[in-house]
Structure formats: C-alpha cells, structure tokens
Amino acid sequence: MSDHQNNQPAEHVAPEVKIFSSGLRLGTGRTGDSGAANAVLSGGMDRLLATRLQVKALDYTPVELPHVTEDQIHQDHPRLKYLEPIRQHDFKLKDGVFNALQEGKIPFTIGGDHAIAIGTLAGVLEHSASEGKQVFALWFDAHTDINTPSGSESGNVHGVPLAVAQGHTEGLFEDFYPSQHFVQGPHSAFVGVRSIDPPEEELAQQAGMHLFRASRLKEIGPEWPVQIAEEVSELYRNSGASHFHFSFDLDGVDPSVAPSVFTDVPGGPSLAQALRFVEELMARVRVDSMDFVEFDPALDNAAGDGLRAAQMVVSKLVEGLRK
C-alpha cells in the first residue's frame, strides 16, 4: 500500500546543499577577514545544520580572501574601493556556485559583506543561462544594493551587486557574465527597505522592481510576514522565472536586535518577524540558491546578540530548504 493510500506522510528528504563561506569585508571599504562564517558555524551550529541536511558533515568550502593592504583602496578604480581584490574573490565564488548548481546542489553562501552577491548571482545566472531559465532575486535588506558602479557615492562595492547582476557592469564585470544573462528588473523584489538613494529609487521605478518597504510592513501590522510572503510568492509564480535566489542581509533586521552590521538602519522588523517571514516564504517557494550576509563579529555587542541573531537566521534558512 502506498503512502498516499494509507495516509502516511512521505519521509522528508533533505536537499544537497553546498556551503561557501567568506569573511569578505572589502565591500564595506575595510580590509581583513571578518571571521563571520566561522563564528556563525561555531558552538555546534555546524552539527545542527548537518543534522537538518541529513549528512554526517557539511559540504563546506571557504572562499580564499586575497591579501590586501589599506593603501590599495583605489589602486584599481578611482571610485570603487578594492575593486580588483573583490573581483578576484567573487570570480572564484562564481565558479563554485556555478559548479554546485551543475551538480544539482543548492549553493548557500555565508558572508561576508553583500559584495559577495556579485559572485553568487553571476554563478546562478551562468547556470540559468545554460538551462534557459530566468532568475528571480529577493533581497531581505534595509537597502536595495542597486547603485550602479559609476553612481555609487560611497564607493563601497557592497552597494552595487544587484545593479551589476541586472546588467550595469560598466566595463568592470563583463567577464562575470559570458552569456550576457541578467536578472530582469521585474524579477527583483526587496523586503524591509528603508534606506534607498535617489538614483536607486529612480532605477527601481524605471526597471519595474518591487519594493516592500519597512513602512508598509508596519502599516500591515504583525501579520505582515504572511501577507508579504504570499505577495512575493505570487510575483514569482507570475514572473516566468524558474530559479529563486534569496539573499538575506542581517541589516534588514532592526539594529536593536542585530547590532553587528556595518550599515545599520533603525526602523526595521524584529528578529521574530524576520524569522517568520523566512518560514512563510520558504513554505511557499522552493529556494534554489541563497546568501546570508553582513554579519560582522567585530561589530557585535558584549552580549553576542548579533551572533545569536545570525545563527537563528541561518538555521531557519537551512530548515526551509527542500528538494
């Protein structure tokens, strides 16, 4: 008698997941290794994730950081900081993500700052091009990260990754996209946004991106995680895209509960709401690749609230993955 016939639930089969770790801080204009991924996976978290993925040990690859000194900040570009070392790092990550997807695995990059998403999305897009798929990208973030390279006022590369992935490569990242396959504007959504530069606002409007601002979440009230998860999943279902990339930036959460980020912006969702959103979203959408970024142990408080938040988010993200 089949499981369907005897009404017994089918056994949960965990997906194969390839974890990439990066301590990149260059995207925030700072040198050194943040040690973020090692911190997140400490205290038995690696064993917990392995148990959830039904494996003896995590399939885990650190992405090597290039050696950089502060005097190299504008060595390669008059505006963008540490451009070439970031390119070198992200190109290795791109190849790793592409190969993981070709092997049928879900790549999960634990950063590191959001500049890593140049590499992860480039790998995702190269794989999707080979399969004739469009990519839908969701950012849970206080920011949109769609400053173009020439339009970035700060010169911090962690503010440009999604603009680059949408084709604003400006002669700096063409080699990342050999197929010229990019994320389309209407296939981009942002949840928790509350800091967006005027040029980003204009680009988002022109390209038809979807912004679920923090102000709207507050208007909806405590049940916003359910409503927004449903709205995002409906956007994805109607988009024609068939690869879902989820990038979770810890600064999307209010800094009162995640004090360990470089660009904190007050007025964000609580950690509990963010975790519920992840759960509600991943119950509705199969996530095919994902990032967790912007946690920096050096910026955490003495109580370790940032690390606690980071581990809870990473645990929830892995829990929601499915084959």
C-alpha positions, 0 to 999 in steps of 0.5 A: 500500500502506498503512502498516499493510500494509507495516509502516511506522510512521505519521509522528508528528504533533505536537499544537497546543499553546498556551503561557501563561506567568506569573511569578505569585508572589502565591500564595506571599504575595510580590509581583513577577514571578518571571521563571520562564517566561522563564528556563525558555524561555531558552538555546534551550529555546524552539527545542527545544520548537518543534522537538518541536511541529513549528512554526517558533515557539511559540504563546506568550502571557504572562499580564499580572501586575497591579501590586501593592504589599506593603501590599495583602496583605489589602486584599481578604480578611482571610485570603487574601493578594492575593486580588483581584490573583490573581483578576484574573490567573487570570480572564484565564488562564481565558479563554485556556485556555478559548479554546485548548481551543475551538480544539482546542489543548492549553493548557500553562501555565508558572508561576508559583506553583500559584495559577495552577491556579485559572485553568487548571482553571476554563478546562478545566472551562468547556470540559468543561462545554460538551462534557459531559465530566468532568475528571480532575486529577493533581497531581505535588506534595509537597502536595495544594493542597486547603485550602479558602479559609476553612481555609487557615492560611497564607493563601497562595492557592497552597494552595487551587486544587484545593479551589476547582476541586472546588467550595469557592469560598466566595463568592470564585470563583463567577464562575470557574465559570458552569456550576457544573462541578467536578472530582469528588473521585474524579477527583483523584489526587496523586503524591509527597505528603508534606506534607498538613494535617489538614483536607486529609487529612480532605477527601481521605478524605471526597471519595474522592481518591487519594493516592500518597504519597512513602512508598509510592513508596519502599516500591515501590522504583525501579520505582515510576514504572511501577507508579504510572503504570499505577495512575493510568492505570487510575483514569482509564480507570475514572473516566468522565472524558474530559479529563486535566489534569496539573499538575506542581509542581517541589516534588514533586521532592526539594529536593536536586535542585530547590532553587528552590521556595518550599515545599520538602519533603525526602523526595521522588523524584529528578529521574530518577524524576520524569522517568520517571514523566512518560514512563510516564504520558504513554505511557499517557494522552493529556494534554489540558491541563497546568501546570508550576509553582513554579519560582522563579529567585530561589530557585535555587542558584549552580549553576542546578540548579533551572533545569536541573531545570525545563527537563528537566521541561518538555521531557519534558512537551512530548515526551509530548504527542500528538494 
